[in-house]
Amino acid sequence: MGQYKKLWYSLIAVLTITFSILGYLGTEVYRKIPPVPQAYVSASGKTLITKNDILAGQSAWQSTGGMELGSILGHGAYQAPDWTADWLHRELEAWLDITAQKEFGKPYADLDTATKAALQTRVAEEYRNNSRMQADGRVVLSDTRIQAIEQVAPYYITLYGNDASMIPTREAFAMKNNTLPDENARRQLTRFFFWTAWAASTNRPDHDATYTNNWPHEPLVNNVPTTENYMWSLASIVFLLLGVGLLVWGFSFLKKNEPEPVIPQQDPLSKIVLTPSQKALGKYVFLTVALFVAQVLLGGLTAHYTVEGQQFYGLDISQWFPYALVRTWHIQSAIFWIATGFLTAGLFLAPIINGGQDPKYQRAGVNFLYIALFIVVLGSYGGNFLALSHAIPPGLNFWFGHQGYEYLDLGRFWQLLLMVGLLLWLFLMLRCTVQAFKQKTDKNMLAIFVASMVGVGLFYAPGLFYGEHTSLTIMEYWRWWVVHLWVEGFFEVFATAALAFIFYNMGLVSQRSATVASLVSASLFMIGGVPGTFHHLYFSGTTTPVMAVGASFSALEVVPLILLGREAYEHWSFQHASPWAKRLRWPLMCFVAVAFWNMVGAGVFGFLINPPISLYYLQGLNTTAVHAHAALFGVYGFLALGFVLLVTRYLKPDTPFNDSIMTWGFWMLNIGLALMIATSLLPIGIFQAHASITQGLWYARSEGFMQQELLDTLRWVRTLADLIFIGGACCISWQAAKTVFSRNR
């Protein structure tokens, strides 16, 4: 450890404490999940819905695309309703109407204000307190509630079927006709929806808040933010200000001004003779940019489905390629191409770390990994298609078709193959880096790089820790280990360490600066990022401690982003450090874009929805999509592009990039993303937020609200931004592909 001992101890302490918190509260998640009752029964003891019915409904929901068609508990697609909030509101309205007709002989809407208030008090009492699970695992439902359920269920059974009367509604929700062909499966689906609404409206034992911390906002049943929600929202702002202050003070007092390194006359990396495994990476570059283009084209199609729910400019393609399928492919492609870009950078660096040599059979391993990645991509896409076409038997859907969980949609079999591929990549990396530890040089920077790549190789595994019928709360716990911790945590640390390693080997930064930057960045990212995983679980069936930790630590995730302006300037200035560095302009410009979008997308738009009080009203709205697009592409997308462009420059050093094409591509990507947010996603999200706060989430996601002329116009306006963005993607991808397939001079 040497001169970096304090930094290593700090990083080890951060990882030990934060993962202890994540693990300890994970046991709390397991112990306090919303239960699935053994049965829902009538007052006379007649069984109405069993646990098996609900689990079968969960499988039916997964077979329709799950979170890719509407959302459950706020997680999923933004076009169709949140089925939890929608079912709950419809059931409450039915209960109030049934009771009003029975007792007053008129609809609930025709009652006077005082009578309405009295009925609302009664319905809130029945739903929140009188429907709790008994010691024998049963829930007794009143006759009125049973009637309400029976009135509501046919709407969903018809909606998911092929009845022509529901075509306008399906178009509004971007659903294909006959989304779930089997009528019995549709009935089971309604029981799953009912269970999620029950968990969202029934108080925990000995508590005055529901299993979902009173989410969603629903005035009819008195679902409003809890006191703890307000408290920890305020606390998160205080922690943010404290973290920013400490960071500025620490940076001012602890930063040491080192002499600038002497820039070499020639690029040191250009002197290295490419190894066979490095030469084999051209096809990785092509796969990365090909998946990138596929992803943005699918994104444009997905966005268009929000204005023509079953058609593409009049062409009915929804029966073969419905919204749920193209959105699945759009999100999966993002994960695939970004991950492939990172893996490419690692495989390029590995032989350099090994002294410019390949271990035995390294090229064969690189080629085999490429084949494995190709099989996973095609296999998972095919499985998704067959699943949503209902060509796969229901019992095999989870394994080979569609899991139904956003970002982890691919069937479990393909997920396992992807995990094997990541382990193979880790093996290929380790066999190079282990040899480097035997050299008599400072190993600190190498150690943090190796630690980060181990995280990238292993932390996809939590996505395998749940099954088809696992509780949604437990599934969300492990799903966000992948989406938040693997992608936003270890990928970020790996990128920082890899860039530090590259810039040091180029002679652009000193070894000490690169090492310190990597260690400090890792600590800063992890101190907020690891426990901050819980900010995704505020309303997924967890308890107040989870909310407290998630709110407090996720606020600290924003803190390191304060200094990104300096990082952006450093990356931009590297291209002017020496004449040879100008050849690296476009990879460096991608890294500058990363810093900008990290501040805006992850920082500003991330904190917009991070405090519990914000997310209570904004979860499941387009404001979440603003953060997702700006952070996922703006940060990790540009990082992956920067990596593959950098690798491309060294694979074909004598083939220059076309500055005109690259300029157009780079700025079209940035302008397209900014317009996408500013002209469509954010304005729609703001209108939805007002509706959610004033009336409830059900209304903000409803057909009547989302199909307003203004919102429809804003979705059409996005088409221009999408075309600009797609044009930028094609320019960058064309240049990368053209370069790697060009002949060496």
N, C-alpha and C positions, 0 to 999 in steps of 0.2 A: 504493500500500500504506500509506503514511503511518505512523500510530502502530501499525499492526498488522503491520509488516514482519517482526518476529521470528516471529510466529505463522504468517504465510504461508510464510516460509522453512522453518519446522518442518514444515508440512503438505506442502510440495513435497518436502522431504527424505524424509519418511515414505513418500509415494507412490512416489518414485523407488526407494528401497531395497527396499520390500516387493514392488513389482511386478517388480523385478529378480530377487529371490529366487524369486518365483512362476514367472517365465519361465525362469530358469536351471534350476530343478529340474524344470520342465516338459519340458525337453530330456532330462533324466535319465529321466523317465517314459517318453518315447518310445523311448529307447535300451535300457531294461531291462525292457520289458514281457514277461510270460510268452509264450513263442513258441507259435504253432500249428504243430506239426510237419507236414511234408509228408505223412507217413504213419506209422501205427503198424503194425508188422509182427511176424510170429512169428519164432522162432529160425531157421526154414527160409527166411525171406524172403518169406513170403506176406503180401500187403497185407490188413490187417483194417479199418482206418479211415483215410480220407484227409482232407486239409485241407478239401476241398470238402464232405465229409460233415459236418464240424464246423460250418462256416459255414452250411450248410443247416439244421443243427439249431438254430443261433442264430436264424435266421429263423423256424423253427417255434415256438421258445420265445417270440419276440416276438408271434407271431400268437395266442398263448393269453393275452396280457396281460402276459407277461414278469414284471417285478418286482411286478405287482399280484396275482400268484398264487404265494405262497411267495416265496423270495428266492434270489439267486445271490450268492455271495461276501459274504453277510450283508446285502445291500441289497434292500429290497422289503417285501412284506407279511409280517405276523407270524402268520397263521393256519396256513397249510400249512407244510411243512418248508422249511428251507434246503436246496435241492436239492444243493448242493455237499457240505455236511456229511452229508446223508442218503445220497447215492450212495457217498461215501467209506467210511462206516461199513458199509454193506451189502456193499460189495465186499471190505473187509477181513475181515468175518465169513465171507464165502463162501470166501476164500483160506484162512483158518485151518481151516475145516471140511473143505475139499477135501484139504488137506495132512494133517490129523489122520486122516481116513479112509484116505488112501493109505498113511500110514506106521505108524499105530497101530490101524487098524481100528475106530475109534470117533469120535464127534463131539468137536469141540474142547472143548465144555463139560464133557465127562466126563473130561478129562485131569487129571493132578495138577498142582499149582502150578508145580513146577520145569519140567515139560514145556511148560506154557503159556508160561512166561517165555521158554523157549528158542525157541518158535515166534514169539513176539512180536518177539524180537530179529531173527529171520530175515525176517519180513514187513516190519519197519521198514527193514532194509538193502535189501531188494528194491525197496521203493517209493521210498525217499528217495535212494538212490544208484545202483541198478542200472537205473533207468528214465529216465535223463537222455537228452536229445536228442543225437544224434551229429552230427558235422560235416556229413553229407549231408542233415540235416533229418529223419532217421527216428528213431523210438523202437522198440527191440526189446522186446517183451513176452514174459515166460515163459509156458510152456504152462499153468501153474497160474493165472496172472493172467488169461489168455485165458478159461479155464474159469469163473473168478469173474465176469468181465464178462458172459459168456453166461448165467450164472445170475441176475444182477441185472437185466439189461435187460428181461426179460419183465414184471417187476413194474410198471415205469413204462409200458410199452406197454399193459398192461392197465388201469392206473390212469387214463390219459388217454383210454381208449376207452370202450366202452359195456357192458362185461361186468358182469352183475348182481352177481357175487360181490364186486365192489369198491365197491358202493354205500355200505356203512357207512363205509368209509375215505374216500370222496369227501365224504360228509357231514361227517366229522370235519375235513377239509381245506377245506370250503366250496368244493368243485369241482362244477361241473355234470357230468352224464353226457355222454360224448362230447365232452370238452373239446377234443380234437384229432381230428377224424373220420378223417383220412387216415392209414392204418396206416404207410405209408412215412415220412410226416412224423414219426410217433411214434418210429420207429426212428432217424431222424436226430436227434430230440430227445435220445434216450438217449446218443448220441455226443457231443453238446454237454455234457450233464451229466458224462459221463465225463471230458471234457477239463478242465472246471473242477476236478474232483476230482484229476486228474493234476497240475495246476498247484499245487494246495494240499498235495500230498504229496511232490513231487519237489524236491530241493534245487537251488538255483541252481548254475550252473557255479562251481567253486572256492569253494563256500560251504557252511556247515552248516545253513542255514535254507532253507525252501521259498520258492517265488516269492511266496507270500502271508505271509511272515514267520511261518511255522508256524501260521497260522490255518487251519482252526478247531481248537479244543481236541479232540484225538483221541488218547488214551493208547495205543491199539493200534498207532499208527504213530509214537509219540513226538513228536506235535505238541504242544509245550508252549511257553510264552512264552520268547522269546529273552532273552539277557543285555541286549541293547540295549533291549528292551522295558522291563525293570525300571529300567534307568539313566535313560531319558528320561521315564519316569513320575515318578520321584523329582525329576528336574530340573524338570518342569512345575510341581510343587508349590512348589519353591524360587522359580521365576520368578513364580508367582502371589503368593507372600508378598512378594517384592521389589517387584513392581508395585504392590501395594496400599500398601505402605509409602511408596514414592516418590510415589504419588498423594496420600496423606494429607499428607505433608510439603509437596509442591508446592502443594496446595490451601490449606494453612495459611499458607504464607509468601508466595505469589504473589497470592492473592486480594485484590483491592482493594475496600474497602467504599465503594461509591458512594452518593450520596444517592438516596433513592427518587424515582422520577419523579412528577411532578404528574399525577394521574389526571384526564383530561378529564371535564367534566360530562355530555357526551353521547358515545356510541360514535362515534369518527371514521369507522369503516367504514359506519355506518348513514347517513352524509351522502352517500355515493357513490351516484349514480344507476346502477342496474344497466344494463350494456351488453347488446346483443342476444345476444352469445355467452354471457354469464353467465345470462341468462334461459333459454337453451337447455339448461342443465345439470340441469334438473329430471328429465329422463328418465335422465340418468346416475345420479342418486341412486336412482331407481327400479330401474334395472338392477343397481346394487350390492346393494341390500337384497333384491331378488328372487333373485339368485344366492346371497346369503348364506343365505336361507331354504332354497333348493334344496340347498345344500351341507350344512346341518345335518340336513335330512331324510334325505339320502343317507348321512350319517354314522351316523344312527340305524339305518338299514337295514343298513349295512355291519357295525356292531357286532352287530346281531341275527344276522347270518349266522354269527357265531362260536359261537352256541349252537344254531341250527337251520341247518345248513350248506346245505340246499337249499330251505328253506321260510321263509315269513314267517307265523308263527302258524298253521301247518298248510297254508297256501296255497303250492303249489309254483310259484315264479316264477323259479327258477334257470335254466331252459332259455332264458328270454328276457332276464332281467336277473341274470346270475350275479354272484357276489361280486367277481370280477375287474373286471367292468364298472362296478358301482356304486362300488367303491373308486376306480376311475379317475376317474369323474365327480366323486366326493367331493373328491379331491385337486385335480383341474383346476378345479373350481368355486372352491376356496379361492384358487388363484392368480388366477383371473379377477376375482373380486369384490374382493379386496384391491387388486389392481393398478388396477381401475377406480376404487376409492375414492381412491387416490393421484392418478390422472390427473385426477379431478374437482377435487381440491383445487388442483392446478397450473393447470388451465384457469380456475378462479375467480380465482386470484391474478394471472394474467397481465395482464388489463386494468387491474387496480389498479396494478401496476408500471408500466404504460404510461400512467399519468396518468388513469385512469378512462375510457379510450377503447379501442375495438376497431380493430385494423388492418383494412384492406379485406378483405372476404370471410372474416373470422374466424368469424362465425356459421356460414357454409356449411362451413368446415373442421371445426368442432365437430360439426355434424350428420353430415357424411360419416364422420368418425371413429367416431361412434356406430354407424352402419350397418356399418362395417367390423368393429367389435368384436362386433356381433350376429351377423354372418356367421361369424366365427371360432368363436364359442361354439357355435352350432347346427351348423356344419359339422364341427367336431372331435368333438362329441358323437355326431353321426350316423355319422362315420367309425369311432369307437370301437365303436359298436353293431354296425355291419356287419362290422367286423374280427372281433369275438369271436363273431359268428354265422357266421363263415367264408363270408360272402357276397361278400367282396372277393377277387379272385384273389391268390394268395400273392405274386406279383411286385409288386403295387400296395399291399400292406398297409403297408409302412413309410412310403410317401408319403401315403396317404390314410386309413389305418386307425389302427393302434396301434404306436407305436415300441417299447413294452415297457419304457420307462425311467421310473421313478417321478418325478413332477413334470413330466416332459417327454413324457407319453404321447401327446399329440396327433400326428397324422401330419405329416410334414415339410412338406407343402403348407400346412396350416393354421398350422404354426409360422412359415413364411415370411410368411404374411399377417399374423400377429400382430406380427412384426418390422416389417413395413411400417407397421402401425398405430402402433407405438411411435415410429417415425421421423416419422410425420405429427404425432403429439402433440408431439414435440420441435421440429418446424418451427413449429407453432402457438405454442409457448412462446417460442421464440427470436425470432420476429418482433415479439413484445411487449417482451421484455426487452432486446433490442439497442437499441431506441429509448431505453430508460431510461438506458443508459450515456452518452447524449449530454447528460444533465442535469448541472448543476453542483452535485452533492451528493456525499457520501461513497458510494463505489461498493463498498466491501468486503463488506458483507452481501449486496448484489446479486450480487457475483461468486461467493461461495461457494454461493449458491442456484442460480445458473446452472450452476456446475460440477456440483452434485449432480444437477440435472435432466438434464444431458448423460449422466451415468453411468446414470441410470434409462433413458434413451432408447436407449443403445448396448449396455449390458452384458447384454442378453438374447441378443445375437448369438453368443456362444460356444456356445450350444446348437445352432448350425448347423455346428459345426466337426468333426462326426463323421458317419459314414455307417452304413448298415445292418449292414455286416460289419466295422466298425472294432473293434479290440481293446477288450474291456471296460475295461481299465485306462485307455486313452486316452479312451474315452467318459466314464468316471467323472471324469477330470481336468476335462474341459470341462463336464460336467453340473453339477459342484459350483461351477464359475464362475458358473453361473446361480443354483442353489438357495442357495448360501452367499454368494457375492460380490455378485450382483445384488440378491437379496432381503434378506439379512442385512447387507449392506454399504451399497450405494448407496441402497436404500430407507430405511435408518436415517439416513444423512446427509441425504437429501432431507427426511425428516420433521422432523429437528432444525432444518434451515435454514428450512423452511416455517413451522414453529411460531414460530421466532424472528422471522421476518418479520411474521407475523400479530400476535403480541403487541406488537411494536414499533409497528406501525401503529395498534393499539388504544390505545397510550399506556401499556400495562401494564409495559413494561420500557424501559430506555434503549437508544438505538442502540448505544452501546458495549457494554453487557452482552449484547445480542443477537448482535452481531458476534463478540465474544470467545467466547461460548458455542458458536456455530456452528463457528468455526475450531478451538477446542480439542477439541470433541466429534468433529469429523471426523478429527483426528489420532489421538485415542484409539481410535476405532472401527477405523480403518484399520491401525494399527500391529499389532494382533493379528488383525484380521479378514482381511487379505489373505493373509499366509502361513499363517494359521490354517485356510485352506481345506484344507490338507493333512491335517488331523486326520480327514477323511472317507476318506482313502486309505491308512491304515496297512496294511490287509490286502487291498488290491485289486490287488496285483501290483506294488507299488512297493518301493523299497529303503530301507535304514536312514536315509540323509540326509532322505528325505521324512518318515519317522517323527519324526526329531529336530526338524526345523523345525516340523512340525505340532503336536507336543506342546508345544514351547517357546512358540510364538506363540499357540496357541489358549488357553493358560492366561491370556495377557494380555487376551483378549477379555472375561474376567470382571471385570477391574480397573475399567473405567468404571462398572460397575453398582453399585459400592460407594456412589456418591454419588446414586443414584436416589431415595433417601428424601427428600433435599432438593428434588429436582426435583418429586417428587410433591406435597410440601407447597406449593411455589410455585404449581403448577397448581391445586391445591385452593383456595388462598387468593385467586386472581385473581377468583373469583366473588363475593368479599366486598369487592373493592376499590372498587366503586361500585355504586349501585343498578342501572344499566343492565347491569352485568356479570352480574347474576343470571340474565339471559336465556340466558347461555352456560353455565349450570351443567352440563348433560349432556354437551356436547362436552368440557368440562374434566374431568368425572368419568371419561370414557373415557381421557383422557390420564393421569389419576392411576392408573387400572387398568393402563395400559401400563407405567408405572414399576414397579408392584408385580410384575407377571408377568414383566417383563424381569429383575428381580432373582431371582425364584423359578424361572421356566421356563428362561430363557437362562442365568442365573447358576448357581443351585444344581443344577438337574437337568441343565444343560449340562455343568458340570464333573464331575458324577457319571459321565458316560460319555466325557469328553474324554481323560484320561490313557490311554496305550496299554494299560496293564495292565488298566484297567477295560473298555475297549472290546473287548479280546481276548476276554473272557468274556461281555460284555453285548451285543455287536453282534448285531442281529437279534432281540433280545428285547423284551418290552413296556416295559422301562426306556427304550428308545429312543423308543417311542411317547409316554411321559410327557413327555420333552423336546420332542418334535415338537408335541404338542397345546398344551402350556403356552406354548411360544415362538411358534409360528405364529399361533394365534388370540390368545393372551394379549397378545402384543406387536403384531404386524402387523394382526391382526384388529381389536383395539380402536383402533389408530391409524386404520385405514380408516374405522371407524364414527365415530370422533371427527371426522374430516375431513368426512364426508358430513353429519353432524348440524350441523356448523358452517356448511357451505355452505347447508344447508336453512334455518337460522335467518335467513340474509341474503337468501335467495331469497324467503321469505315472513315478513318481520319482524313482521307484525301477527298472525300465527297462532301462538299460544303452544303449547308442548308440554304435553301432559297429564302433570302431575307424577306422578300415581298410576301411569299406564302405564309411564312412563320409570323410575320407582323399581323397580317389579316387574321390568321388562325388564333393567335394569342388574344388579340383585343376583341375579336368576335366572341370568344368564350367568356371573357370577363364582362363585356357589355351585355351579351345575351343573358347571362346569369343575373346581372343586376336588374335588367328590364323584367325578367321573369318574376323577380321578387317585387320590384317597385310598382309594376303595372297590374299585377294580377294576384299573386299569392298573398302579399301583405294587405292590400286593400280588402280583399275578400275576408281575410282573417280578422281584420278590424271590425267589419260589419258583423261577422259571426260572433265575435267576442261581445259586442253590444247585445245581440240577441240572446246569447248564453247567459249573460249577467242579468238581463231583465226578465227573461221568461224561462230559460232552461236549455240544457244541451240538446234535448229532443227537438226543440224548435230551430236551433242554429244549424242542425243537420237535416231538417225536414225537407220534404219535396216542395212544399209551399214556399219556404224561405229560399232554398238554394236555386229555385227556378225563376226567381225574380229577374226581370229584364236587365237591370243594372248588373247583377252578378253574372248573368249569362254573357253580357257584353264584355265584362272584364276577363272572362275565360276565353272569349274569342280573341281579345286583344293580345293574350299571351302567345297566340300563334306566331306573331311577328318575332317575339323574343326567342321562341323555340327555333324558328328558322335561322335566326342569326347564330344561335348557339350550335345548331347542327352544322351550319356552314363552317364555323370555327373548328369543330371536332373533325370534320372531313379534311380541312386544310392541314391540321397538325398530323393527323393519322396518315394522310397521303405522303407527307414529307418523310415521316419516320419509316413507313413501309418502302417507299422508293429508295431511301438511303440504304437500308439494310440489304435490299436485293440488288443494289448496284454492284458493278464489277470493281474489284480492287485495281487501283492504278499502279 
